[in-house]
Amino acid sequence: MLKAYIGYWKLLLWVTGLRLVDRLIDWAKREYSCRHRVTAVISGVLVFGVLLPLVIVFASFELDKLLGLEFCLRPYSTVLGLVLMAAGLFFLVWAAYALWSIGKGTPLPYAPTKRLVVKGPYAYCRNPIVFGALLYYMGLVLVVGAVSGPIVVVLFTALALLYVKFVEEKELEARFGAEYIEYKEKTPFLIPRPRRDKG
């Protein structure tokens, strides 16, 4: 029964992923003005920099209330949280700048890059945006003192990584072919490490 259930969800993810990949490829073929790219960046900041953090904090506090959890690690959690937030913001801004300046696009799928970006933070991991968001959101829940916050952040990150694995990677492979496959083989998925070029 469990195997059939898992098989159903895998099939649903595969079919949905294929449709999204086709949509992303269509978007990538279009030419976008600078204004469109700026609008995409601003909407991304509003959604992922304001709305989603509010949802994560709210969900964390509600879960804390439900479970009767209370935070007791201050001021250490605040200091660690601020360090994580700063590191996360650094990665997010660096990655977005690389996509803008090198790839001539944005992190958002409706204004994608025109070329594969393998420099800047993308030389160290394939998903520095997700890595930066993970650090930033983890720091945020530590600063506000949400005990269940790390669990909520890990769940959000897992969902983001499912999207990356089943949709974004397939779209990048379809658009950039062998160049992306070679990059994928050389560069870690999420956790940054110095790039080791063979040769």
Secondary structure, 3 states (H helix, E strand, C coil): CHHHHHHHHHHHHHHHHHHHHHHHHHHHHCCCCHHHHHHHHHHHHHHHHHHHHHHHHHHHHHHHHHHCCCCCCCCHHHHHHHHHHHHHHHHHHHHHHHHHHCCCCCCCCCCCCCCCCCCHHHHCCCCHHHHHHHHHHHHHHHHHCCCCHHHHHHHHHHHHHHHHHHHHHHHHHHHHCHHHHHHHHHCCCCCCCCCCCCC
